[in-house]
Amino acid sequence: MFCVHCGRPPADGDHTPCQGGRAALEPPRFCPECARRMVVQITPSGWVARCSRHGETSSAASR
């Protein structure tokens, strides 16, 4: 498991900036399964993030 905002393992350093405030509203930038950088598309109705290995997630999936 990896942090979706910085790509580091949860035990690797302080993730307070990744979890609080404005970061909670940001789409994921890194795949939680492999830490690869994801392709993120932001639209007026939400966002879609794609990992080349693990597929797609969207803001609709996180509700």
Secondary structure, DSSP 8 states (H G I E B T S, - for coil): ---TTT---TTSS--HHHHSGGGGGS---B-TTT--B-EEEEETTEEEEEETTTEEEETTTT-
